[in-house]
């Protein structure tokens, strides 16, 4: 029973870890950030089509096609949508930096070069939905009022701004309360403020440039995007296809590896079970010889060994499940498998139990068949 229990514990323990690896990886890749963005069909030049829209596109300006903010609530009510938020995008200048640069440049570069300055991409989004744009505030806090902003790491360096400084946009002063990073240089070169603040600055009340959507199940994101496109003829969805494909390929590789490890665990556990059963029956050769000598038929000997194998396999499987869960929980509590949460499921426990029973039957078949064919005189001479 101990041998079978160890085999089942191996199967269950590795199953919990490999399933947890796949699930934890998928959650890490899809957590927070939006699955796709919704934009107007007749978007103006420069409307970005990166994942989540956002600052991955070029200058939007006032020519971009805007969407009524009421559409955000309508999309939120569609089945399969977990969360949704509207985002407004505009390209503006930091007035204070612009005037300073013009003064400095006019003395060294001439009047034609003095006024040249690249605009800054400004995003307006509710602070509680920043993770949908894959924005992480690494220093300071996020904005909580209409006169506060956060600035990208790249923009903070180029504009020489830090927490507590102010930026002037459209003759209105904003305090920098945080610095954010996204891992993309272009996105980190912008400024983010509340949606209502940017709507007021650009006179676009009740309008958004694009809508970020996160599906309840990321694997159904494509079908959800098609549903939205079919419902709104004036809207289209955009995703980072290469990024999604790489993510899906990565998940497929992880799932394949997890299945291979589970199969290996089943193979190893099965071998342990079969060897254990063969050894158990071979040690009872004399007992079987006595039973046959007193008149037991072959079928009775065969059924007895198989029935005993099943009973022993069931009890050992339960013990193995307890051992497997205990070992995995011990590893989890001691943080020896960080970032991986064991994936408990009724299917996995049922699979371990069925495998244990099958291995018990398979392990008992050969020795039972051999014992049933054994002559009583040979069995009694066995030592």
N, C-alpha and C positions, 0 to 999 in steps of 0.2 A: 504493500500500500504506500509506503514511503517513497519507493521508486517511482510509482505512477504519480504521486502527489508532486514530486519534484519536476517531473515532465510537464504536468499541467500548470504548475506555478511558473515555469519558464515560458510556456505559451502565453499565459495570461499577462504576466509581467511585461514581456516584450510587446505584446499587443497594446497594452495600456500606454506604454511610452511612445511607440511608433504612431499610434493614432493621435496621441496628444501632440507629437511633433508636427504632424500634418495640420491639425486643427490650430495649434498655436501659431504656426507660420502663416496660415491663411488669415488669421485674425490680425497678425502684425502687419501684413501687407495691405489689408483692406480697412483697417480700423481708422475711423475719423474722417479721412479724406473722401470727397465726393467721388462717385463712380463715373459720372458724366455731367456735362453742362448743357443747358438748353439756351439757344440763341435764336434771334430772328433770322428768317430765311434771307431777307434782303439786307443783310448786314453790310455796313460800309467798308471801305478799304481798311485793312489792318485789323479787322476783327479776328482775334486769335482763336485757334482751334486746339490749343493744348488741353491737357486733361484739366477739367475744372475751369477752363477759360482763364480768368484771372489775368495776371500780368505777363502771361506767356505770349500774348498777341502783340501786335505793334500798336502804334498810336490809334486810339479810338476816336478821340476828339468829339466835337459836337455833331459830326456827320454820321456817327454810328446809329444803327437802328435800335431803338429802345423798346422795351417790353413793359406792358402795364404791370404794376406790382400786384394787382389782384390775381394775376395768373399764378403767382407763387402759392397762394392759398388753394387754388384750384388743383394744382399739381400735387400738393400735399395730401389731398383727399383721395388720390388714386391708389388703388390697392397695390401693395408691394413697395410703396415709398416709405422709407424709414424717417428721413429728414430732408428738408429742402430749405434753401435760403436764396434771396435775391442779392445780386452784387451790382453796384454801379461803378463804372470805370471812366476815368478822364485823365487827360494829360495836361499838367499845369506847371507853372514855374514857382520856385521858392523866391518870393519877391525880394526878401532881404539879401539872400545870397546873390541873386541876379544883379541887384544894384551895386553890391560890393564888387562882384566880378567885373561889371562894366567899368567901374572907376579904375580898378587895377589894370584891366586890359587896355583901356584907352590910352594910358600913358606909355604903353610898350608896343601895342600891336596896331594902332590906327583905328579910325572910327568905324570902318566896315566890319572889323573883327570884334569890336567891343561888345556888340549886342548879341553875339552868337552864344547861346547856351542851350543845352539839351533839356527838353521838358522832363518832368518827373511824372511817372505813372502813379495816379492816386486811385486807390480802391476804397469804396464805401461798402462796409459789411458789418452786420451786427456782431459785437465782440464775442457773444456766446457761440457763434458759428465759425470762428476763425479756423478751427481744425478741419473744416470741410474744404478750405482753400489750402490745406497742408501748411499752415503758418504756425510756427512755434515761437513764443516770446522767450528769448534766452536771457534777457537782462531787463530788469524793471517789471512793470505790470502792463496789463492791457488797458485800453481807454475805457473810462466809465462815464464820461461827460462829453458834451458836444464840442468842447474846446481842447480836447486831448487827442493825440495821435500816437501811433507807433511807427517807427521808421526801420527800413531794412538795413542789414549790416553793411551792405555795399554802399547804400545811399548815405548812411551815417558817416562812413569814412570819406566819401567824396565831398560831402557837404560840411564835414567837420562838425557834426552834431552829436550830442550825447544826451543822456537823460537829464531833464531839467531845462534844456535849451528850448528855444521856441523857433517855429518856422512860420513864415508869413505867406499865405496862399490867398490870392484874390483880395489882398488888403485886409485879410483877417488873420489874427495871430493864434497859433495853436501850440500847446505845450507838448514836448516829446516826453512820454511817460514810459516808453519801452522800446527795446530793439529786438527785431525778430529775424529769424532765418528760415529759409525753405530748402536750402541746398542747391538753389538755382541762382546764378549770379544776376540774371535779368530780373527775376522776381524780387531778389533782395535789394534791388536798386530803386524801390518805390516807397510810398507812404500809404498807410492804411488808417482810416478814420471810420466813425460810425456812418451807417448808410444815410441817415437823415441829414447829417452834417454835409455830406457831399451833394446830396440832392438839393439842399438849400444853396450851396455855393454855385452849382451849375444850373439852377432854376429848372431842375428836373424832378419836381415833387411827384411821388407816385410812380416813378419810372426806374427800371433797372436795365443794365446792359446785358446780363445773362443770369441764368438761374442754375445753382448747383443742386444736384440731386444725388442722394445716397439711397441705394436699394436696401430693403430688409435682408435680402440674400444677394450678395455680390455676384454670385454665379448666374443670377437672373437679370443682371443689369442690361444686357443687350435686348432682351424681350421687353423690359420695362421702357427702354428708350424707344422701341418701335411703337409701343402703346401710346406714348406721348406724341410722337410724330403723327400717328394716325388720328389722334384727337384734335391736334392743332395744326392746321395746314400752313400757318404762317410761321411755324417754329421748326427747328431742326436740332438734333442732338450732336454733340461733338465729344469725342474721347481721344485719348492718346493711344491709338491702336497698337503701336509698337510696344508701348509700355504695358498695355493689357496683355498682349500676346506673350511678352517675356514673363510676366507674372504668372499667366496660366501655364506656360511651359515649365516654369520653376515649380509650381504646385504639382504638375503632373510628374515631374522627376521625383519630388519628395514622396508623393503617393506611391509611385512605383517602388522606390526604395523601402518605404514602410511595408508594402505588401511583400517584398522580397525577404525582409527581416522576419515578418510574421510567418512566411512559408518556411523559412529556415528554422524558426522556433518550433513550428509544428513537426518538422522533420526530426529535429533533435529530440523533442518531447516524445514523438511517436516511437523512435528507436529505443528510448529509455523504457517506455511502457512495454514494448514487445519483448525486449531482453528480460525485463522483470518477470513477465508472465511465463516466458519459456523456462526461466530458471525456477520459478515457483512450481510449475508442473513437473519438471524433471526431478525435483527433490521429493515428489510424491509417487515416484515410480513403484515402490514397494507397496504403498497403500492401494494404488490402482490394481496391482497384481493380485492382492488379497481379494478385492471386490470382484474381480473377474473370476477368481478361483471359486468363490462361493456362488457364482451363477449370474453375476450382473451382465446384461447384454451390452454390445458395443454402443448402442444408441444412448443407454442410460449413462455410461461413462462419459460419452461425448457431451450430453446435455448438462451433466453435473459440473464438468470443468468450465463449460461456457457460461453457465448460470453463476458459478462462483466468480468467474472473471468479471462479469457484468456488475455484480454486487460490489466486489472489491474496487472496480473502476469508478463506480458512482461515489462510494465513500471517499476514495482517494482523490477524486476530482474536487469534491467539496473542500477537503483539506488543502488541496493544491491551490484552489481559488483563494482561500483564506491566507495561505502563505504568500501567494503572488501579490495580493492587495497589500498585505502587511509590508512586504519588501519595497514595493513601489512608494507607499506612503512614507516609509522611513527615508528613502532617497529624496523624496520631495521635501520632507520636513528639515532634513539636514542640508538642503539647498545644493545637493550634488548634481541635480539636473535643473539648473536655473533656466527661466524663460519657457519651460515646458510644463504644461499642466496635464496630468494624466487624464485621458479621455474615457470616462466611465460610460458604459452603455450596456443595456440589457442584451443586445446582440452579441457583444464580446463575451459576456459571461455564459450565455447560452452556447456560443461556439466552443468555448473551452470545455463545457460540460459534455457536449456531443462528441467532441474529439476524444475526450477521456473515455467515454463509453465505447466508441468505435475502436479505439486503440486496445481497450480491454478485450473486446470481442476478437479483433484481428490477432492480438497477441495470444489469445487462448485457442484459436482455431487449429493452428499447426500442432502444438503440443497435445491438444485434445485428440486430434485425429491420430497422431502417433501412438498416444496412450491406448486409444480404442483398438488399435491393430496389434498391440503388444500381447505376446503370449504370456499367460499367467506364470509359467515356469521361468521364463526369462526375467519377468518383473520381480519374482521372488528372489532370484539370484543377484539382483541389482544391489550394489553398495554405493 
